[in-house]
Amino acid sequence: MQISREERLNTFIDTTGITLIGILSLANSLFWSVFPKYSIKLPFLDFPIFIGEIILFICLILLIVKWRLTRQKPMPWHSIGLLYIIFVLTKVFSGYIKWGPLALRHSALFYYPMFALFGYCFFRKKYFEDKKRIVSLVLVLFGSVFIMSSTSTKLICFIFALVILQVLPKGIFKHILLLIVIIFTPYFKFFEYYRTMVLANVVSIIFICCGLIYIVPIKGKIKIRLLVVAGVFLFLGFFWIVPRSTIQTIFNLKQHISLFKAENQIIADISKNIAMPSIDKIRLYRKSNDFQQNYNSLSLNEKNALAALEKKTRDQHERVGIYSEKYKDVSFVQKITLYHKEIWKYHLGKDSSVSFVNNLFRFMVWKDLLQELFEYKPLLGFDFGKPFRSKSIEILDIAHGEWIRDGWIAAHNSYLETIYRAGIAGVILIGILFMLLFRMIRIAMSLKLVNGILLCGILLNWIVSANFSLTFELPYLAIPFWSCLGMSLRYLKTSSTGHGVDLIKY
């Protein structure tokens, strides 16, 4: 059967699009925050154009050509997508005019979802049916597990390798390759590194284990034994590999609440006497070894603020023994920092670790962000480019390396950041994301698709980590996530259609 010129060109576009997205995602995962910073600087622009944006533009051109070739008819979701694009562009241009290039960084949170569209439209099963390509992909993914420093990405690449292996035709070579991957994978590496990623990995593993045991047609007693084995592996991995101090910072709610209440009360008293200082320069992106003191000291009435702090610590924590005379030779900001360190020691004892302080940092940022949302009630969110500042952490002098250098602080929660910048539109976007994931899980379960369970487990990993990090904004996390979402959705839709199931009805 002769293939037409249009079909060959369409295949070329799909292959090129998937290959570009795959290389970009793998490079982002391998080289973490280094590769995404590659950019070009045009003389007539006051902001750089990064590699992720360049690939996005290329994929957009490929998609438009593809739609012209296939004579894509207008669909209801096209109108919704057009409204979304108009909304984002309006926020970008208005924010850029008012606040400057920082508006473009905030817009990344809303244009990276385009990679889901690219992944959905470019995906085709035939791309993964070539044996040489399958073997190459498996070896690259498996090798990446040993190269990568990120725990979260190690697990994701391992699962992706299993997904690709499922496509390989049955035979001795497939079994040998599968055994190599299963036997030599450093499983305990999945429980190292950041707490957020460890938690996301544990949730993904639990979901995949339960999902696979549910869909595999085996006897009930064997399923129970498999669940026990999986449970033992998780227990050993989590409580043996993960440091005890890290586990405490995840589960010790009593200490978190105690410390948060004490600090919050002191901040409330001090903030009455302190004004938010001005920022000399707003930075768009962090550069390597780039630090510039562009932050003016806390001002207004430092004497009254210090007296309020000393009185509060004396009243509530007599055993701490904090007095201004103890730190008479240091600056006001240093006194604030030393006072709070004493309070941390009082509440945390020997567990006064950086991890607890990081948790406190997030709680304070989220509290200030929510207070600002409830106070101003922006229907469509705050301007792109408006620098968010947390008065609480500036008083506590936590993470000063970020807000002193950049003039703003990130929310460290993709969902709150989305709502903060887009208001109701952000809530709808998050709702659509969870609706899609829920429907994909239902289809994978109902059709007993092993690859469907594995892909949903990967997506769940990123969705969990988004509660504590900038998963949907940082390119080395956002681009792989949205691309995987689009391709997984297309794969499940293709599978459901073949089984007479309608994805939309789910």
C-alpha positions in Angstrom: 0.0 0.0 0.0 1.5 3.3 -1.1 1.7 6.0 1.5 0.8 9.5 0.4 3.1 12.5 0.7 0.8 14.1 3.3 0.9 10.9 5.4 4.7 10.7 5.2 5.0 14.4 6.2 2.5 13.9 9.1 4.6 10.9 10.4 7.8 13.0 10.1 6.1 15.8 12.1 5.0 13.4 14.9 8.4 11.7 15.0 10.2 15.0 15.2 7.9 16.4 17.8 8.1 13.3 20.1 11.9 13.1 19.7 12.4 16.8 20.5 10.2 16.6 23.6 11.9 13.3 24.7 15.4 14.8 24.3 14.4 18.0 26.1 12.7 16.1 29.0 15.6 13.7 29.4 18.2 16.5 29.3 16.2 18.5 31.8 16.1 15.5 34.1 19.8 14.5 33.7 21.2 18.0 34.1 18.5 19.3 36.4 18.7 23.1 36.7 21.8 23.5 34.4 20.5 22.5 31.0 17.2 24.6 31.2 19.3 27.7 31.6 20.8 27.5 28.2 19.4 30.5 26.3 19.9 33.1 23.6 19.8 36.9 24.2 18.5 39.1 21.5 19.7 42.7 21.5 16.1 44.2 21.3 14.8 42.1 24.3 15.5 42.6 28.0 15.0 38.9 28.8 16.6 35.7 27.6 14.9 33.0 25.5 15.6 29.6 27.1 15.9 26.3 25.4 12.5 25.1 26.7 10.8 28.1 25.1 12.7 27.5 21.8 11.5 23.9 21.7 8.0 25.0 22.6 8.0 27.4 19.6 9.3 24.7 17.2 6.6 22.2 18.4 3.9 24.9 18.0 4.9 25.4 14.4 5.0 21.6 13.8 1.5 21.3 15.3 0.1 24.1 13.1 1.5 22.4 10.0 0.1 19.0 11.2 -3.4 20.5 11.7 -3.3 22.0 8.2 -2.2 18.7 6.7 -4.9 16.7 8.5 -7.5 19.5 8.0 -8.3 19.6 11.7 -12.0 20.5 12.2 -12.9 23.0 15.0 -13.8 21.2 18.2 -15.5 22.6 21.3 -12.3 22.4 23.3 -10.6 24.6 20.7 -12.7 27.5 21.8 -11.9 26.9 25.4 -8.2 26.7 24.5 -8.4 29.9 22.6 -10.0 31.7 25.6 -7.2 30.3 27.8 -4.5 31.6 25.4 -6.1 35.1 25.3 -6.3 35.1 29.1 -2.7 34.2 29.5 -1.4 36.6 26.9 -3.5 39.4 28.4 -1.9 38.7 31.8 1.5 38.5 30.3 1.4 41.8 28.4 -0.3 43.8 31.2 2.1 42.4 33.8 5.1 43.0 31.6 4.2 46.6 31.0 3.5 47.2 34.7 6.2 45.1 36.4 8.7 44.1 33.8 10.3 40.7 32.7 9.3 38.8 35.8 5.8 38.6 34.3 7.3 36.2 31.7 8.6 33.8 34.4 5.2 33.7 36.0 3.6 33.0 32.7 5.7 29.8 32.3 3.4 28.3 34.9 0.6 28.6 32.3 2.2 28.1 29.0 4.1 24.9 29.9 0.8 23.0 29.8 1.1 23.4 26.0 3.5 20.5 26.1 0.5 18.3 27.1 -1.1 19.3 23.9 2.1 18.5 21.9 2.4 15.2 23.6 -1.2 14.3 22.9 -1.1 15.3 19.3 2.3 13.9 18.4 1.9 10.6 20.1 1.6 7.5 17.9 2.1 3.9 19.0 4.2 3.1 15.9 6.9 5.4 17.2 7.5 2.9 20.0 7.2 -0.3 17.8 10.7 -0.1 16.3 12.9 -2.7 18.2 16.1 -0.7 17.9 14.4 2.4 19.2 12.9 0.5 22.1 16.2 -1.0 23.2 17.9 2.3 22.9 15.3 4.1 25.0 15.4 1.4 27.7 19.2 1.5 27.9 19.2 5.3 28.0 16.5 5.4 30.7 18.1 2.6 32.7 21.5 4.3 32.5 20.0 7.6 33.6 19.0 6.0 36.9 22.7 5.7 37.8 23.7 9.1 36.5 21.0 11.3 37.9 21.3 13.0 41.2 17.6 13.6 41.7 15.8 10.7 43.6 12.4 11.6 42.0 13.8 11.4 38.5 15.5 8.1 39.2 12.2 6.4 40.0 10.4 8.1 37.1 13.1 6.9 34.6 12.9 3.4 36.0 9.2 3.3 35.6 9.4 4.7 32.0 11.9 1.9 31.2 9.3 -0.6 32.3 6.7 1.1 30.2 8.9 1.0 27.1 9.8 -2.7 27.8 6.1 -3.6 27.8 5.9 -2.6 24.1 8.8 -4.9 23.1 7.5 -8.1 21.4 7.6 -11.2 23.6 10.8 -13.3 23.4 13.9 -14.2 25.2 15.6 -10.9 24.5 12.7 -9.0 26.2 12.9 -11.2 29.3 16.7 -10.8 29.5 16.4 -7.0 29.2 13.6 -7.0 31.8 15.7 -9.1 34.2 18.7 -6.8 33.9 16.6 -3.7 34.7 14.8 -5.4 37.6 17.9 -7.0 39.2 20.4 -4.1 38.8 18.2 -1.1 39.7 19.4 0.6 42.9 16.0 0.6 44.6 17.1 2.1 47.8 18.2 5.2 45.9 14.5 5.9 45.6 14.4 6.8 49.3 17.3 9.3 49.3 17.6 13.0 48.6 14.9 15.6 49.3 11.9 14.8 51.6 9.4 16.0 49.0 10.7 13.6 46.4 11.0 10.7 48.9 7.3 11.3 49.9 6.3 11.5 46.2 8.2 8.3 45.4 6.5 6.5 48.3 3.0 7.5 47.1 3.8 6.5 43.5 5.2 3.1 44.6 2.2 2.4 46.8 -0.2 3.3 44.0 1.6 1.2 41.4 1.9 -1.8 43.7 -1.8 -1.7 44.6 -2.9 -1.0 41.1 -0.9 -3.8 39.5 -1.9 -6.3 42.2 -5.5 -5.4 41.6 -5.5 -5.8 37.8 -3.2 -8.9 37.6 -5.4 -12.1 37.3 -3.9 -14.1 40.2 -5.4 -15.8 43.3 -6.4 -13.8 46.3 -3.8 -15.5 48.6 -1.0 -14.7 46.2 -2.1 -11.1 46.0 -2.0 -10.8 49.8 1.6 -12.2 49.8 2.6 -9.7 47.1 1.1 -6.8 49.1 3.1 -8.0 52.2 6.3 -8.1 50.2 5.7 -4.6 48.7 4.9 -3.4 52.2 8.1 -4.8 53.7 10.1 -3.2 50.8 8.5 0.2 51.5 9.0 -0.1 55.2 12.7 -1.0 54.9 13.3 1.6 52.3 11.5 4.4 54.1 12.6 3.7 57.7 16.0 2.2 57.1 17.4 4.4 54.3 15.6 7.7 55.1 17.3 9.5 58.1 15.3 9.5 61.3 15.4 13.3 61.5 13.8 13.5 58.0 11.0 11.1 59.1 10.4 13.2 62.1 10.1 16.4 60.1 7.4 14.7 57.9 5.3 13.1 60.6 5.9 15.1 63.9 2.9 17.4 63.6 3.0 18.3 67.3 6.4 20.0 67.0 5.4 21.7 63.8 2.3 23.2 65.3 4.1 24.2 68.5 6.8 26.0 66.6 4.5 27.6 64.1 2.2 29.0 66.8 5.1 30.4 68.8 6.8 32.1 65.8 3.5 33.3 64.4 2.6 35.1 67.6 6.0 36.7 67.9 5.8 37.8 64.2 2.4 39.3 64.8 3.8 41.5 67.6 7.0 42.5 65.8 5.3 43.3 62.5 3.3 46.1 64.2 6.6 48.0 64.6 8.3 47.1 61.3 7.7 48.3 57.7 8.4 46.2 54.7 11.7 47.6 53.2 12.1 48.6 49.6 13.9 46.4 46.9 16.5 48.0 44.7 16.2 45.4 41.9 13.8 42.6 40.9 15.7 39.7 39.4 14.1 37.4 36.7 16.2 34.2 37.1 19.0 33.1 39.4 22.4 32.9 37.8 25.3 30.6 39.0 27.1 32.1 42.0 25.1 35.3 41.5 24.4 37.1 44.7 23.9 40.8 45.2 22.8 42.6 48.3 19.9 44.7 47.0 17.7 44.6 50.1 17.4 47.5 52.5 17.4 46.7 56.3 14.2 46.4 58.3 13.1 49.8 59.3 10.5 52.0 61.1 10.8 51.4 64.9 13.5 48.8 65.5 13.7 49.6 69.2 10.0 48.9 69.8 10.1 45.8 67.7 13.1 44.4 69.6 11.3 45.2 72.9 8.2 43.4 71.8 10.3 40.4 70.8 12.2 40.3 74.1 9.0 40.7 76.1 7.2 37.9 74.2 10.1 35.5 74.6 10.4 36.3 78.3 6.6 35.8 78.8 6.2 32.6 76.9 9.6 30.9 77.1 11.2 31.8 80.4 13.6 28.9 80.2 15.1 30.2 76.9 16.9 33.1 78.7 16.9 35.5 75.8 17.8 39.1 76.6 18.9 41.9 74.4 22.1 42.4 76.4 23.2 39.0 75.2 23.4 40.3 71.6 24.2 44.0 72.3 27.0 44.1 69.8 25.1 42.8 66.7 22.7 44.4 64.3 19.0 44.4 64.7 18.5 41.9 61.9 21.1 39.6 63.5 19.3 39.9 66.8 16.1 38.8 65.2 17.8 35.8 63.7 19.5 34.8 67.0 16.3 35.1 69.0 14.5 32.8 66.6 17.3 30.2 66.7 16.9 30.1 70.4 13.2 29.6 70.1 13.8 26.8 67.6 16.1 25.1 70.1 13.5 25.5 72.8 10.7 23.8 70.8 12.7 21.3 68.8 15.6 20.4 71.2 18.1 18.2 69.5 15.9 18.1 66.4 16.5 21.8 65.7 17.5 20.9 62.1 17.4 22.6 58.8 14.5 20.4 57.7 12.2 21.7 60.5 13.2 25.3 59.5 12.4 24.5 55.9 9.0 23.3 56.9 8.5 26.5 59.0 9.5 28.5 56.0 6.9 26.9 53.8 4.1 27.3 56.4 4.9 31.0 56.8 5.0 31.6 53.1 1.7 29.8 52.6 0.1 31.7 55.4 1.2 35.1 54.0 0.1 34.1 50.5 -3.4 33.0 51.7 -3.8 36.2 53.8 -3.0 38.3 50.7 -5.5 36.3 48.7 -8.3 36.6 51.3 -7.5 40.3 51.8 -7.6 41.5 48.2 -9.7 38.7 46.7 -8.4 39.0 43.1 -11.0 37.3 40.9 -8.5 36.5 38.1 -5.4 36.4 40.4 -2.6 38.9 41.0 -0.6 40.4 38.1 2.1 38.4 36.4 5.3 40.1 37.4 4.1 41.3 40.8 6.8 40.2 43.2 5.3 38.2 46.1 7.0 38.9 49.4 6.4 37.1 52.7 6.7 39.5 55.7 6.9 36.5 58.0 10.1 35.0 56.6 11.7 38.4 56.1 11.2 39.0 59.8 12.5 35.5 60.6 15.3 36.0 58.2 14.7 32.6 56.6 15.9 31.9 53.1 17.4 35.4 52.9 19.6 34.2 50.0 16.5 34.2 47.8 14.4 37.2 48.7 17.4 39.5 49.4 19.0 38.6 46.0 15.8 38.3 43.9 13.4 40.7 45.6 10.7 38.1 45.8 10.0 34.6 47.0 8.3 31.7 45.4 5.3 30.0 47.0 6.9 26.5 46.9 3.5 25.1 46.2 2.4 24.9 42.5 -1.3 24.8 43.4 -1.2 27.9 45.6 1.0 29.7 43.0 -1.5 28.9 40.2 -4.4 30.2 42.3 -2.4 33.3 43.3 -1.6 34.2 39.7 -4.9 33.1 38.0 -7.6 33.2 40.6 -10.7 31.3 39.5 -9.1 30.3 36.3 -6.3 28.7 38.3 -8.8 26.7 40.4 -10.5 25.5 37.2 -7.1 24.5 35.7 -6.2 22.5 38.8 -9.7 20.9 38.8 -9.2 19.8 35.1 -5.8 18.3 36.0 -7.2 16.2 38.8 -10.3 15.2 36.8 -8.1 14.0 33.9 -5.9 12.0 36.3 -8.9 10.4 38.0 -10.4 9.4 34.6 -7.1 8.0 33.4 -6.8 5.9 36.6 -10.3 4.5 36.1 -9.7 3.5 32.5 -6.4 1.9 33.4 -8.0 -0.1 36.1 -11.1 -1.0 34.1 -9.1 -2.2 31.1 -6.4 -3.7 33.3 -3.6 -1.9 31.5 -0.2 -2.4 33.1 1.3 0.6 31.2 -1.7 2.7 32.2 -1.1 2.0 35.9 2.6 2.8 35.5 2.0 6.0 33.6 -0.5 7.2 36.2 2.0 6.4 38.9 4.5 8.6 37.2 2.0 11.5 36.9 1.0 11.0 40.6 4.7 11.4 41.6 4.8 14.9 40.1 1.4 15.8 41.4 2.3 15.0 44.9 5.6 16.9 44.7 3.7 20.0 43.5 2.4 20.4 47.0 5.8 21.4 48.2 7.8 22.6 45.2 7.5 24.5 41.9 6.8 21.4 39.9 4.6 23.2 37.3 6.8 26.2 36.9 10.4 24.9 36.8 11.2 23.6 33.2 13.1 20.5 34.4 10.0 19.3 36.1 7.1 21.0 34.3 8.1 20.0 30.7 8.4 16.3 31.4 5.2 16.3 33.5 3.0 18.0 30.9 4.5 16.0 28.0 3.9 12.7 29.9 0.3 13.8 30.7 -0.5 14.5 27.1 1.1 11.2 25.7 -0.5 9.1 28.5 -3.9 10.6 27.8 -3.6 9.8 24.1 -2.4 6.3 24.9 -5.3 5.6 27.2 -7.8 7.2 24.8 -6.5 4.9 22.0 -6.7 1.9 24.2 -10.2 2.7 25.5 -11.4 3.3 21.9 -10.1 -0.1 20.9 -12.0 -1.7 23.8 -15.2 0.3 23.0 -14.8 2.6 26.0 -15.4 6.4 25.8 -12.7 8.3 27.7 -15.0 11.4 28.0 -17.8 9.5 29.8 -15.3 8.5 32.4 
